């Protein structure tokens, strides 16, 4: 974006994409818990670094998390948190 621009960039997921992100996060969370990891810590590590090695390959969790963009995950998480 050019410097000095006063236009705001808009970002919005459609309802179907939001549901996909929610479903994947739940599956990944469950897989991490099943393997004995702290799912929140592992997901935070992934969100900060972008490194899928934070996510177990158990139940295809690593493959699933790579199907969605981190900005999509952030949008879903923030929306859920702030609307409560």
N, CA, C and O atoms as a Maestro MAE file, in Angstrom:
{
 s_m_m2io_version
 :::
 2.0.0
}

f_m_ct {
 s_m_title
 :::
 protein
 m_atom[336] {
  # First column is atom index #
  i_m_mmod_type
  r_m_x_coord
  r_m_y_coord
  r_m_z_coord
  i_m_residue_number
  s_m_chain_name
  s_m_pdb_residue_name
  s_m_pdb_atom_name
  i_m_atomic_number
  :::
  1 25 0.842 -1.170 0.000 1 A "UNK " " N  " 7
  2 3 0.000 0.000 0.000 1 A "UNK " " CA " 6
  3 2 0.889 1.235 0.000 1 A "UNK " " C  " 6
  4 15 1.842 1.303 0.776 1 A "UNK " " O  " 8
  5 25 0.604 2.195 -0.837 2 A "UNK " " N  " 7
  6 3 1.434 3.404 -0.912 2 A "UNK " " CA " 6
  7 2 1.407 4.181 0.403 2 A "UNK " " C  " 6
  8 15 0.387 4.245 1.089 2 A "UNK " " O  " 8
  9 25 2.554 4.766 0.732 3 A "UNK " " N  " 7
  10 3 2.636 5.572 1.941 3 A "UNK " " CA " 6
  11 2 1.703 6.769 1.821 3 A "UNK " " C  " 6
  12 15 1.548 7.346 0.745 3 A "UNK " " O  " 8
  13 25 1.090 7.130 2.932 4 A "UNK " " N  " 7
  14 3 0.223 8.292 2.935 4 A "UNK " " CA " 6
  15 2 -1.201 7.987 2.499 4 A "UNK " " C  " 6
  16 15 -2.058 8.870 2.531 4 A "UNK " " O  " 8
  17 25 -1.463 6.766 2.097 5 A "UNK " " N  " 7
  18 3 -2.811 6.405 1.687 5 A "UNK " " CA " 6
  19 2 -3.708 6.369 2.922 5 A "UNK " " C  " 6
  20 15 -3.329 5.830 3.962 5 A "UNK " " O  " 8
  21 25 -4.897 6.949 2.795 6 A "UNK " " N  " 7
  22 3 -5.814 6.953 3.932 6 A "UNK " " CA " 6
  23 2 -6.964 5.968 3.749 6 A "UNK " " C  " 6
  24 15 -7.947 6.010 4.488 6 A "UNK " " O  " 8
  25 25 -6.838 5.089 2.770 7 A "UNK " " N  " 7
  26 3 -7.882 4.097 2.527 7 A "UNK " " CA " 6
  27 2 -7.665 2.889 3.429 7 A "UNK " " C  " 6
  28 15 -6.535 2.455 3.652 7 A "UNK " " O  " 8
  29 25 -8.759 2.361 3.937 8 A "UNK " " N  " 7
  30 3 -8.717 1.185 4.790 8 A "UNK " " CA " 6
  31 2 -8.966 -0.051 3.943 8 A "UNK " " C  " 6
  32 15 -9.913 -0.108 3.158 8 A "UNK " " O  " 8
  33 25 -8.100 -1.036 4.117 9 A "UNK " " N  " 7
  34 3 -8.256 -2.293 3.397 9 A "UNK " " CA " 6
  35 2 -9.278 -3.133 4.151 9 A "UNK " " C  " 6
  36 15 -9.247 -3.209 5.379 9 A "UNK " " O  " 8
  37 25 -10.177 -3.759 3.410 10 A "UNK " " N  " 7
  38 3 -11.221 -4.569 4.027 10 A "UNK " " CA " 6
  39 2 -10.901 -6.053 3.885 10 A "UNK " " C  " 6
  40 15 -10.414 -6.501 2.847 10 A "UNK " " O  " 8
  41 25 -11.183 -6.804 4.946 11 A "UNK " " N  " 7
  42 3 -10.942 -8.247 4.940 11 A "UNK " " CA " 6
  43 2 -12.154 -8.894 5.563 11 A "UNK " " C  " 6
  44 15 -12.556 -8.522 6.665 11 A "UNK " " O  " 8
  45 25 -12.755 -9.873 4.869 12 A "UNK " " N  " 7
  46 3 -13.929 -10.538 5.420 12 A "UNK " " CA " 6
  47 2 -14.065 -11.925 4.825 12 A "UNK " " C  " 6
  48 15 -14.006 -12.109 3.609 12 A "UNK " " O  " 8
  49 25 -14.250 -12.906 5.713 13 A "UNK " " N  " 7
  50 3 -14.503 -14.281 5.287 13 A "UNK " " CA " 6
  51 2 -15.994 -14.468 5.050 13 A "UNK " " C  " 6
  52 15 -16.819 -13.867 5.739 13 A "UNK " " O  " 8
  53 25 -16.337 -15.301 4.076 14 A "UNK " " N  " 7
  54 3 -17.746 -15.642 3.934 14 A "UNK " " CA " 6
  55 2 -18.108 -16.696 4.969 14 A "UNK " " C  " 6
  56 15 -17.223 -17.282 5.592 14 A "UNK " " O  " 8
  57 25 -19.376 -16.939 5.155 15 A "UNK " " N  " 7
  58 3 -19.865 -17.842 6.206 15 A "UNK " " CA " 6
  59 2 -19.313 -19.260 6.031 15 A "UNK " " C  " 6
  60 15 -18.947 -19.907 7.012 15 A "UNK " " O  " 8
  61 25 -19.254 -19.739 4.799 16 A "UNK " " N  " 7
  62 3 -18.754 -21.091 4.535 16 A "UNK " " CA " 6
  63 2 -17.281 -21.219 4.919 16 A "UNK " " C  " 6
  64 15 -16.877 -22.221 5.510 16 A "UNK " " O  " 8
  65 25 -16.494 -20.227 4.592 17 A "UNK " " N  " 7
  66 3 -15.071 -20.245 4.940 17 A "UNK " " CA " 6
  67 2 -14.880 -20.188 6.453 17 A "UNK " " C  " 6
  68 15 -13.992 -20.840 7.001 17 A "UNK " " O  " 8
  69 25 -15.711 -19.411 7.113 18 A "UNK " " N  " 7
  70 3 -15.629 -19.306 8.564 18 A "UNK " " CA " 6
  71 2 -15.930 -20.656 9.221 18 A "UNK " " C  " 6
  72 15 -15.252 -21.046 10.171 18 A "UNK " " O  " 8
  73 25 -16.914 -21.349 8.732 19 A "UNK " " N  " 7
  74 3 -17.258 -22.669 9.279 19 A "UNK " " CA " 6
  75 2 -16.134 -23.674 9.030 19 A "UNK " " C  " 6
  76 15 -15.852 -24.518 9.881 19 A "UNK " " O  " 8
  77 25 -15.495 -23.582 7.864 20 A "UNK " " N  " 7
  78 3 -14.366 -24.465 7.539 20 A "UNK " " CA " 6
  79 2 -13.222 -24.240 8.533 20 A "UNK " " C  " 6
  80 15 -12.632 -25.199 9.031 20 A "UNK " " O  " 8
  81 25 -12.914 -22.984 8.817 21 A "UNK " " N  " 7
  82 3 -11.841 -22.651 9.761 21 A "UNK " " CA " 6
  83 2 -12.182 -23.200 11.148 21 A "UNK " " C  " 6
  84 15 -11.336 -23.806 11.805 21 A "UNK " " O  " 8
  85 25 -13.412 -22.989 11.586 22 A "UNK " " N  " 7
  86 3 -13.835 -23.484 12.903 22 A "UNK " " CA " 6
  87 2 -13.692 -25.005 13.001 22 A "UNK " " C  " 6
  88 15 -13.188 -25.527 13.995 22 A "UNK " " O  " 8
  89 25 -14.140 -25.703 11.962 23 A "UNK " " N  " 7
  90 3 -14.086 -27.171 11.964 23 A "UNK " " CA " 6
  91 2 -12.639 -27.660 12.010 23 A "UNK " " C  " 6
  92 15 -12.315 -28.590 12.749 23 A "UNK " " O  " 8
  93 25 -11.777 -27.032 11.221 24 A "UNK " " N  " 7
  94 3 -10.366 -27.430 11.196 24 A "UNK " " CA " 6
  95 2 -9.710 -27.152 12.540 24 A "UNK " " C  " 6
  96 15 -8.963 -27.991 13.043 24 A "UNK " " O  " 8
  97 25 -9.973 -25.993 13.130 25 A "UNK " " N  " 7
  98 3 -9.399 -25.684 14.441 25 A "UNK " " CA " 6
  99 2 -9.828 -26.699 15.489 25 A "UNK " " C  " 6
  100 15 -9.017 -27.105 16.322 25 A "UNK " " O  " 8
  101 25 -11.073 -27.110 15.461 26 A "UNK " " N  " 7
  102 3 -11.560 -28.095 16.425 26 A "UNK " " CA " 6
  103 2 -10.873 -29.443 16.226 26 A "UNK " " C  " 6
  104 15 -10.501 -30.098 17.199 26 A "UNK " " O  " 8
  105 25 -10.704 -29.858 14.975 27 A "UNK " " N  " 7
  106 3 -10.030 -31.132 14.699 27 A "UNK " " CA " 6
  107 2 -8.567 -31.089 15.120 27 A "UNK " " C  " 6
  108 15 -8.054 -32.045 15.704 27 A "UNK " " O  " 8
  109 25 -7.900 -29.983 14.824 28 A "UNK " " N  " 7
  110 3 -6.491 -29.832 15.187 28 A "UNK " " CA " 6
  111 2 -6.347 -29.805 16.712 28 A "UNK " " C  " 6
  112 15 -5.454 -30.445 17.266 28 A "UNK " " O  " 8
  113 25 -7.208 -29.079 17.369 29 A "UNK " " N  " 7
  114 3 -7.194 -29.017 18.835 29 A "UNK " " CA " 6
  115 2 -7.325 -30.423 19.418 29 A "UNK " " C  " 6
  116 15 -6.569 -30.803 20.312 29 A "UNK " " O  " 8
  117 25 -8.277 -31.185 18.913 30 A "UNK " " N  " 7
  118 3 -8.516 -32.541 19.411 30 A "UNK " " CA " 6
  119 2 -7.295 -33.431 19.182 30 A "UNK " " C  " 6
  120 15 -6.902 -34.182 20.075 30 A "UNK " " O  " 8
  121 25 -6.696 -33.353 18.003 31 A "UNK " " N  " 7
  122 3 -5.521 -34.173 17.692 31 A "UNK " " CA " 6
  123 2 -4.356 -33.835 18.619 31 A "UNK " " C  " 6
  124 15 -3.657 -34.728 19.097 31 A "UNK " " O  " 8
  125 25 -4.153 -32.547 18.869 32 A "UNK " " N  " 7
  126 3 -3.081 -32.129 19.772 32 A "UNK " " CA " 6
  127 2 -3.331 -32.650 21.188 32 A "UNK " " C  " 6
  128 15 -2.413 -33.141 21.844 32 A "UNK " " O  " 8
  129 25 -4.565 -32.542 21.649 33 A "UNK " " N  " 7
  130 3 -4.913 -33.034 22.990 33 A "UNK " " CA " 6
  131 2 -4.718 -34.544 23.082 33 A "UNK " " C  " 6
  132 15 -4.197 -35.040 24.081 33 A "UNK " " O  " 8
  133 25 -5.127 -35.271 22.062 34 A "UNK " " N  " 7
  134 3 -4.979 -36.726 22.048 34 A "UNK " " CA " 6
  135 2 -3.521 -37.153 22.150 34 A "UNK " " C  " 6
  136 15 -3.215 -38.187 22.744 34 A "UNK " " O  " 8
  137 25 -2.629 -36.368 21.580 35 A "UNK " " N  " 7
  138 3 -1.206 -36.702 21.619 35 A "UNK " " CA " 6
  139 2 -0.512 -36.168 22.871 35 A "UNK " " C  " 6
  140 15 0.697 -36.338 23.032 35 A "UNK " " O  " 8
  141 25 -1.273 -35.524 23.759 36 A "UNK " " N  " 7
  142 3 -0.713 -35.071 25.024 36 A "UNK " " CA " 6
  143 2 -0.101 -33.686 25.010 36 A "UNK " " C  " 6
  144 15 0.539 -33.284 25.982 36 A "UNK " " O  " 8
  145 25 -0.285 -32.950 23.928 37 A "UNK " " N  " 7
  146 3 0.225 -31.579 23.852 37 A "UNK " " CA " 6
  147 2 -0.777 -30.609 24.479 37 A "UNK " " C  " 6
  148 15 -1.957 -30.932 24.617 37 A "UNK " " O  " 8
  149 25 -0.311 -29.440 24.849 38 A "UNK " " N  " 7
  150 3 -1.207 -28.363 25.246 38 A "UNK " " CA " 6
  151 2 -1.651 -27.687 23.951 38 A "UNK " " C  " 6
  152 15 -0.870 -26.956 23.341 38 A "UNK " " O  " 8
  153 25 -2.892 -27.919 23.522 39 A "UNK " " N  " 7
  154 3 -3.333 -27.421 22.214 39 A "UNK " " CA " 6
  155 2 -3.229 -25.908 22.049 39 A "UNK " " C  " 6
  156 15 -2.885 -25.420 20.973 39 A "UNK " " O  " 8
  157 25 -3.523 -25.171 23.110 40 A "UNK " " N  " 7
  158 3 -3.458 -23.713 23.015 40 A "UNK " " CA " 6
  159 2 -2.026 -23.265 22.772 40 A "UNK " " C  " 6
  160 15 -1.774 -22.449 21.885 40 A "UNK " " O  " 8
  161 25 -1.078 -23.792 23.557 41 A "UNK " " N  " 7
  162 3 0.324 -23.409 23.376 41 A "UNK " " CA " 6
  163 2 0.816 -23.752 21.975 41 A "UNK " " C  " 6
  164 15 1.511 -22.953 21.346 41 A "UNK " " O  " 8
  165 25 0.458 -24.933 21.486 42 A "UNK " " N  " 7
  166 3 0.915 -25.359 20.166 42 A "UNK " " CA " 6
  167 2 0.319 -24.473 19.071 42 A "UNK " " C  " 6
  168 15 1.013 -24.089 18.129 42 A "UNK " " O  " 8
  169 25 -0.963 -24.154 19.201 43 A "UNK " " N  " 7
  170 3 -1.608 -23.295 18.202 43 A "UNK " " CA " 6
  171 2 -1.047 -21.884 18.230 43 A "UNK " " C  " 6
  172 15 -0.892 -21.256 17.182 43 A "UNK " " O  " 8
  173 25 -0.741 -21.380 19.416 44 A "UNK " " N  " 7
  174 3 -0.122 -20.054 19.512 44 A "UNK " " CA " 6
  175 2 1.247 -20.070 18.830 44 A "UNK " " C  " 6
  176 15 1.579 -19.152 18.081 44 A "UNK " " O  " 8
  177 25 2.032 -21.102 19.088 45 A "UNK " " N  " 7
  178 3 3.336 -21.219 18.427 45 A "UNK " " CA " 6
  179 2 3.197 -21.225 16.922 45 A "UNK " " C  " 6
  180 15 3.964 -20.571 16.215 45 A "UNK " " O  " 8
  181 25 2.219 -21.961 16.434 46 A "UNK " " N  " 7
  182 3 1.981 -21.999 14.986 46 A "UNK " " CA " 6
  183 2 1.545 -20.629 14.461 46 A "UNK " " C  " 6
  184 15 2.036 -20.171 13.429 46 A "UNK " " O  " 8
  185 25 0.629 -19.983 15.170 47 A "UNK " " N  " 7
  186 3 0.116 -18.687 14.699 47 A "UNK " " CA " 6
  187 2 1.219 -17.630 14.660 47 A "UNK " " C  " 6
  188 15 1.262 -16.808 13.745 47 A "UNK " " O  " 8
  189 25 2.096 -17.650 15.639 48 A "UNK " " N  " 7
  190 3 3.170 -16.654 15.688 48 A "UNK " " CA " 6
  191 2 4.226 -16.928 14.630 48 A "UNK " " C  " 6
  192 15 4.685 -16.011 13.949 48 A "UNK " " O  " 8
  193 25 4.607 -18.188 14.493 49 A "UNK " " N  " 7
  194 3 5.740 -18.514 13.621 49 A "UNK " " CA " 6
  195 2 5.350 -18.906 12.198 49 A "UNK " " C  " 6
  196 15 6.113 -18.690 11.256 49 A "UNK " " O  " 8
  197 25 4.161 -19.482 12.050 50 A "UNK " " N  " 7
  198 3 3.772 -20.014 10.741 50 A "UNK " " CA " 6
  199 2 4.381 -21.377 10.472 50 A "UNK " " C  " 6
  200 15 4.206 -21.935 9.388 50 A "UNK " " O  " 8
  201 25 5.094 -21.917 11.448 51 A "UNK " " N  " 7
  202 3 5.766 -23.205 11.287 51 A "UNK " " CA " 6
  203 2 4.803 -24.343 11.631 51 A "UNK " " C  " 6
  204 15 4.421 -24.489 12.792 51 A "UNK " " O  " 8
  205 25 4.404 -25.147 10.649 52 A "UNK " " N  " 7
  206 3 3.464 -26.234 10.911 52 A "UNK " " CA " 6
  207 2 4.033 -27.338 11.801 52 A "UNK " " C  " 6
  208 15 3.294 -28.235 12.207 52 A "UNK " " O  " 8
  209 25 5.321 -27.293 12.110 53 A "UNK " " N  " 7
  210 3 5.915 -28.295 12.999 53 A "UNK " " CA " 6
  211 2 5.327 -28.204 14.412 53 A "UNK " " C  " 6
  212 15 5.460 -29.146 15.194 53 A "UNK " " O  " 8
  213 25 4.688 -27.100 14.743 54 A "UNK " " N  " 7
  214 3 4.015 -26.977 16.035 54 A "UNK " " CA " 6
  215 2 2.766 -27.854 16.112 54 A "UNK " " C  " 6
  216 15 2.244 -28.102 17.199 54 A "UNK " " O  " 8
  217 25 2.293 -28.319 14.970 55 A "UNK " " N  " 7
  218 3 1.062 -29.097 14.898 55 A "UNK " " CA " 6
  219 2 1.403 -30.556 14.614 55 A "UNK " " C  " 6
  220 15 2.176 -30.854 13.703 55 A "UNK " " O  " 8
  221 25 0.830 -31.452 15.389 56 A "UNK " " N  " 7
  222 3 1.070 -32.878 15.215 56 A "UNK " " CA " 6
  223 2 0.537 -33.365 13.866 56 A "UNK " " C  " 6
  224 15 -0.393 -32.786 13.304 56 A "UNK " " O  " 8
  225 25 1.129 -34.414 13.373 57 A "UNK " " N  " 7
  226 3 0.613 -35.022 12.143 57 A "UNK " " CA " 6
  227 2 -0.484 -36.049 12.458 57 A "UNK " " C  " 6
  228 15 -1.104 -36.602 11.550 57 A "UNK " " O  " 8
  229 25 -0.714 -36.295 13.753 58 A "UNK " " N  " 7
  230 3 -1.764 -37.221 14.193 58 A "UNK " " CA " 6
  231 2 -3.118 -36.796 13.609 58 A "UNK " " C  " 6
  232 15 -3.491 -35.624 13.664 58 A "UNK " " O  " 8
  233 25 -3.839 -37.763 13.055 59 A "UNK " " N  " 7
  234 3 -5.159 -37.516 12.446 59 A "UNK " " CA " 6
  235 2 -5.128 -36.434 11.361 59 A "UNK " " C  " 6
  236 15 -6.113 -35.727 11.147 59 A "UNK " " O  " 8
  237 25 -3.987 -36.318 10.683 60 A "UNK " " N  " 7
  238 3 -3.838 -35.360 9.573 60 A "UNK " " CA " 6
  239 2 -3.956 -33.897 10.017 60 A "UNK " " C  " 6
  240 15 -4.255 -33.027 9.199 60 A "UNK " " O  " 8
  241 25 -3.725 -33.622 11.303 61 A "UNK " " N  " 7
  242 3 -3.899 -32.262 11.818 61 A "UNK " " CA " 6
  243 2 -2.980 -31.258 11.119 61 A "UNK " " C  " 6
  244 15 -3.407 -30.148 10.801 61 A "UNK " " O  " 8
  245 25 -1.741 -31.635 10.883 62 A "UNK " " N  " 7
  246 3 -0.807 -30.714 10.219 62 A "UNK " " CA " 6
  247 2 -1.267 -30.401 8.803 62 A "UNK " " C  " 6
  248 15 -1.205 -29.255 8.358 62 A "UNK " " O  " 8
  249 25 -1.723 -31.418 8.108 63 A "UNK " " N  " 7
  250 3 -2.247 -31.234 6.749 63 A "UNK " " CA " 6
  251 2 -3.465 -30.307 6.775 63 A "UNK " " C  " 6
  252 15 -3.602 -29.429 5.924 63 A "UNK " " O  " 8
  253 25 -4.337 -30.508 7.747 64 A "UNK " " N  " 7
  254 3 -5.551 -29.688 7.843 64 A "UNK " " CA " 6
  255 2 -5.224 -28.221 8.118 64 A "UNK " " C  " 6
  256 15 -5.775 -27.331 7.470 64 A "UNK " " O  " 8
  257 25 -4.331 -27.965 9.073 65 A "UNK " " N  " 7
  258 3 -4.031 -26.579 9.434 65 A "UNK " " CA " 6
  259 2 -3.411 -25.832 8.254 65 A "UNK " " C  " 6
  260 15 -3.555 -24.615 8.140 65 A "UNK " " O  " 8
  261 25 -2.721 -26.564 7.379 66 A "UNK " " N  " 7
  262 3 -2.105 -25.931 6.208 66 A "UNK " " CA " 6
  263 2 -3.118 -25.597 5.116 66 A "UNK " " C  " 6
  264 15 -2.780 -24.922 4.143 66 A "UNK " " O  " 8
  265 25 -4.344 -26.059 5.269 67 A "UNK " " N  " 7
  266 3 -5.407 -25.761 4.295 67 A "UNK " " CA " 6
  267 2 -6.018 -24.379 4.508 67 A "UNK " " C  " 6
  268 15 -6.738 -23.874 3.646 67 A "UNK " " O  " 8
  269 25 -5.729 -23.773 5.649 68 A "UNK " " N  " 7
  270 3 -6.301 -22.452 5.944 68 A "UNK " " CA " 6
  271 2 -5.173 -21.462 6.213 68 A "UNK " " C  " 6
  272 15 -4.087 -21.831 6.661 68 A "UNK " " O  " 8
  273 25 -5.457 -20.215 5.931 69 A "UNK " " N  " 7
  274 3 -4.475 -19.150 6.142 69 A "UNK " " CA " 6
  275 2 -4.546 -18.666 7.588 69 A "UNK " " C  " 6
  276 15 -5.614 -18.673 8.199 69 A "UNK " " O  " 8
  277 25 -3.417 -18.252 8.123 70 A "UNK " " N  " 7
  278 3 -3.384 -17.775 9.509 70 A "UNK " " CA " 6
  279 2 -4.242 -16.530 9.699 70 A "UNK " " C  " 6
  280 15 -4.817 -16.347 10.772 70 A "UNK " " O  " 8
  281 25 -4.343 -15.676 8.696 71 A "UNK " " N  " 7
  282 3 -5.191 -14.489 8.844 71 A "UNK " " CA " 6
  283 2 -6.669 -14.880 8.944 71 A "UNK " " C  " 6
  284 15 -7.448 -14.194 9.605 71 A "UNK " " O  " 8
  285 25 -7.052 -15.973 8.294 72 A "UNK " " N  " 7
  286 3 -8.417 -16.466 8.412 72 A "UNK " " CA " 6
  287 2 -8.673 -16.979 9.832 72 A "UNK " " C  " 6
  288 15 -9.734 -16.738 10.409 72 A "UNK " " O  " 8
  289 25 -7.696 -17.681 10.376 73 A "UNK " " N  " 7
  290 3 -7.815 -18.183 11.747 73 A "UNK " " CA " 6
  291 2 -7.958 -17.008 12.712 73 A "UNK " " C  " 6
  292 15 -8.815 -17.025 13.595 73 A "UNK " " O  " 8
  293 25 -7.125 -16.002 12.541 74 A "UNK " " N  " 7
  294 3 -7.188 -14.826 13.411 74 A "UNK " " CA " 6
  295 2 -8.542 -14.147 13.338 74 A "UNK " " C  " 6
  296 15 -9.085 -13.736 14.364 74 A "UNK " " O  " 8
  297 25 -9.095 -14.022 12.134 75 A "UNK " " N  " 7
  298 3 -10.402 -13.376 11.995 75 A "UNK " " CA " 6
  299 2 -11.468 -14.151 12.767 75 A "UNK " " C  " 6
  300 15 -12.267 -13.558 13.492 75 A "UNK " " O  " 8
  301 25 -11.479 -15.463 12.612 76 A "UNK " " N  " 7
  302 3 -12.474 -16.289 13.300 76 A "UNK " " CA " 6
  303 2 -12.304 -16.192 14.810 76 A "UNK " " C  " 6
  304 15 -13.285 -16.041 15.538 76 A "UNK " " O  " 8
  305 25 -11.069 -16.277 15.284 77 A "UNK " " N  " 7
  306 3 -10.813 -16.208 16.716 77 A "UNK " " CA " 6
  307 2 -11.210 -14.857 17.303 77 A "UNK " " C  " 6
  308 15 -11.876 -14.798 18.337 77 A "UNK " " O  " 8
  309 25 -10.805 -13.777 16.646 78 A "UNK " " N  " 7
  310 3 -11.151 -12.445 17.151 78 A "UNK " " CA " 6
  311 2 -12.652 -12.207 17.127 78 A "UNK " " C  " 6
  312 15 -13.214 -11.645 18.066 78 A "UNK " " O  " 8
  313 25 -13.288 -12.631 16.065 79 A "UNK " " N  " 7
  314 3 -14.737 -12.451 15.957 79 A "UNK " " CA " 6
  315 2 -15.438 -13.197 17.083 79 A "UNK " " C  " 6
  316 15 -16.339 -12.657 17.725 79 A "UNK " " O  " 8
  317 25 -15.029 -14.421 17.319 80 A "UNK " " N  " 7
  318 3 -15.634 -15.220 18.378 80 A "UNK " " CA " 6
  319 2 -15.394 -14.589 19.746 80 A "UNK " " C  " 6
  320 15 -16.313 -14.509 20.561 80 A "UNK " " O  " 8
  321 25 -14.192 -14.149 19.996 81 A "UNK " " N  " 7
  322 3 -13.847 -13.567 21.289 81 A "UNK " " CA " 6
  323 2 -14.570 -12.247 21.532 81 A "UNK " " C  " 6
  324 15 -15.120 -12.028 22.611 81 A "UNK " " O  " 8
  325 25 -14.569 -11.381 20.547 82 A "UNK " " N  " 7
  326 3 -15.116 -10.039 20.741 82 A "UNK " " CA " 6
  327 2 -16.636 -9.985 20.696 82 A "UNK " " C  " 6
  328 15 -17.227 -9.022 21.184 82 A "UNK " " O  " 8
  329 25 -17.270 -10.976 20.135 83 A "UNK " " N  " 7
  330 3 -18.733 -10.979 20.065 83 A "UNK " " CA " 6
  331 2 -19.373 -11.653 21.269 83 A "UNK " " C  " 6
  332 15 -20.599 -11.736 21.345 83 A "UNK " " O  " 8
  333 25 -18.570 -12.135 22.212 84 A "UNK " " N  " 7
  334 3 -19.141 -12.750 23.418 84 A "UNK " " CA " 6
  335 2 -19.390 -11.733 24.487 84 A "UNK " " C  " 6
  336 15 -19.868 -12.077 25.568 84 A "UNK " " O  " 8
  :::
 }
 m_bond[335] {
  # First column is bond index #
  i_m_from
  i_m_to
  i_m_order
  :::
  1 1 2 1
  2 2 3 1
  3 3 4 2
  4 3 5 1
  5 5 6 1
  6 6 7 1
  7 7 8 2
  8 7 9 1
  9 9 10 1
  10 10 11 1
  11 11 12 2
  12 11 13 1
  13 13 14 1
  14 14 15 1
  15 15 16 2
  16 15 17 1
  17 17 18 1
  18 18 19 1
  19 19 20 2
  20 19 21 1
  21 21 22 1
  22 22 23 1
  23 23 24 2
  24 23 25 1
  25 25 26 1
  26 26 27 1
  27 27 28 2
  28 27 29 1
  29 29 30 1
  30 30 31 1
  31 31 32 2
  32 31 33 1
  33 33 34 1
  34 34 35 1
  35 35 36 2
  36 35 37 1
  37 37 38 1
  38 38 39 1
  39 39 40 2
  40 39 41 1
  41 41 42 1
  42 42 43 1
  43 43 44 2
  44 43 45 1
  45 45 46 1
  46 46 47 1
  47 47 48 2
  48 47 49 1
  49 49 50 1
  50 50 51 1
  51 51 52 2
  52 51 53 1
  53 53 54 1
  54 54 55 1
  55 55 56 2
  56 55 57 1
  57 57 58 1
  58 58 59 1
  59 59 60 2
  60 59 61 1
  61 61 62 1
  62 62 63 1
  63 63 64 2
  64 63 65 1
  65 65 66 1
  66 66 67 1
  67 67 68 2
  68 67 69 1
  69 69 70 1
  70 70 71 1
  71 71 72 2
  72 71 73 1
  73 73 74 1
  74 74 75 1
  75 75 76 2
  76 75 77 1
  77 77 78 1
  78 78 79 1
  79 79 80 2
  80 79 81 1
  81 81 82 1
  82 82 83 1
  83 83 84 2
  84 83 85 1
  85 85 86 1
  86 86 87 1
  87 87 88 2
  88 87 89 1
  89 89 90 1
  90 90 91 1
  91 91 92 2
  92 91 93 1
  93 93 94 1
  94 94 95 1
  95 95 96 2
  96 95 97 1
  97 97 98 1
  98 98 99 1
  99 99 100 2
  100 99 101 1
  101 101 102 1
  102 102 103 1
  103 103 104 2
  104 103 105 1
  105 105 106 1
  106 106 107 1
  107 107 108 2
  108 107 109 1
  109 109 110 1
  110 110 111 1
  111 111 112 2
  112 111 113 1
  113 113 114 1
  114 114 115 1
  115 115 116 2
  116 115 117 1
  117 117 118 1
  118 118 119 1
  119 119 120 2
  120 119 121 1
  121 121 122 1
  122 122 123 1
  123 123 124 2
  124 123 125 1
  125 125 126 1
  126 126 127 1
  127 127 128 2
  128 127 129 1
  129 129 130 1
  130 130 131 1
  131 131 132 2
  132 131 133 1
  133 133 134 1
  134 134 135 1
  135 135 136 2
  136 135 137 1
  137 137 138 1
  138 138 139 1
  139 139 140 2
  140 139 141 1
  141 141 142 1
  142 142 143 1
  143 143 144 2
  144 143 145 1
  145 145 146 1
  146 146 147 1
  147 147 148 2
  148 147 149 1
  149 149 150 1
  150 150 151 1
  151 151 152 2
  152 151 153 1
  153 153 154 1
  154 154 155 1
  155 155 156 2
  156 155 157 1
  157 157 158 1
  158 158 159 1
  159 159 160 2
  160 159 161 1
  161 161 162 1
  162 162 163 1
  163 163 164 2
  164 163 165 1
  165 165 166 1
  166 166 167 1
  167 167 168 2
  168 167 169 1
  169 169 170 1
  170 170 171 1
  171 171 172 2
  172 171 173 1
  173 173 174 1
  174 174 175 1
  175 175 176 2
  176 175 177 1
  177 177 178 1
  178 178 179 1
  179 179 180 2
  180 179 181 1
  181 181 182 1
  182 182 183 1
  183 183 184 2
  184 183 185 1
  185 185 186 1
  186 186 187 1
  187 187 188 2
  188 187 189 1
  189 189 190 1
  190 190 191 1
  191 191 192 2
  192 191 193 1
  193 193 194 1
  194 194 195 1
  195 195 196 2
  196 195 197 1
  197 197 198 1
  198 198 199 1
  199 199 200 2
  200 199 201 1
  201 201 202 1
  202 202 203 1
  203 203 204 2
  204 203 205 1
  205 205 206 1
  206 206 207 1
  207 207 208 2
  208 207 209 1
  209 209 210 1
  210 210 211 1
  211 211 212 2
  212 211 213 1
  213 213 214 1
  214 214 215 1
  215 215 216 2
  216 215 217 1
  217 217 218 1
  218 218 219 1
  219 219 220 2
  220 219 221 1
  221 221 222 1
  222 222 223 1
  223 223 224 2
  224 223 225 1
  225 225 226 1
  226 226 227 1
  227 227 228 2
  228 227 229 1
  229 229 230 1
  230 230 231 1
  231 231 232 2
  232 231 233 1
  233 233 234 1
  234 234 235 1
  235 235 236 2
  236 235 237 1
  237 237 238 1
  238 238 239 1
  239 239 240 2
  240 239 241 1
  241 241 242 1
  242 242 243 1
  243 243 244 2
  244 243 245 1
  245 245 246 1
  246 246 247 1
  247 247 248 2
  248 247 249 1
  249 249 250 1
  250 250 251 1
  251 251 252 2
  252 251 253 1
  253 253 254 1
  254 254 255 1
  255 255 256 2
  256 255 257 1
  257 257 258 1
  258 258 259 1
  259 259 260 2
  260 259 261 1
  261 261 262 1
  262 262 263 1
  263 263 264 2
  264 263 265 1
  265 265 266 1
  266 266 267 1
  267 267 268 2
  268 267 269 1
  269 269 270 1
  270 270 271 1
  271 271 272 2
  272 271 273 1
  273 273 274 1
  274 274 275 1
  275 275 276 2
  276 275 277 1
  277 277 278 1
  278 278 279 1
  279 279 280 2
  280 279 281 1
  281 281 282 1
  282 282 283 1
  283 283 284 2
  284 283 285 1
  285 285 286 1
  286 286 287 1
  287 287 288 2
  288 287 289 1
  289 289 290 1
  290 290 291 1
  291 291 292 2
  292 291 293 1
  293 293 294 1
  294 294 295 1
  295 295 296 2
  296 295 297 1
  297 297 298 1
  298 298 299 1
  299 299 300 2
  300 299 301 1
  301 301 302 1
  302 302 303 1
  303 303 304 2
  304 303 305 1
  305 305 306 1
  306 306 307 1
  307 307 308 2
  308 307 309 1
  309 309 310 1
  310 310 311 1
  311 311 312 2
  312 311 313 1
  313 313 314 1
  314 314 315 1
  315 315 316 2
  316 315 317 1
  317 317 318 1
  318 318 319 1
  319 319 320 2
  320 319 321 1
  321 321 322 1
  322 322 323 1
  323 323 324 2
  324 323 325 1
  325 325 326 1
  326 326 327 1
  327 327 328 2
  328 327 329 1
  329 329 330 1
  330 330 331 1
  331 331 332 2
  332 331 333 1
  333 333 334 1
  334 334 335 1
  335 335 336 2
  :::
 }
}
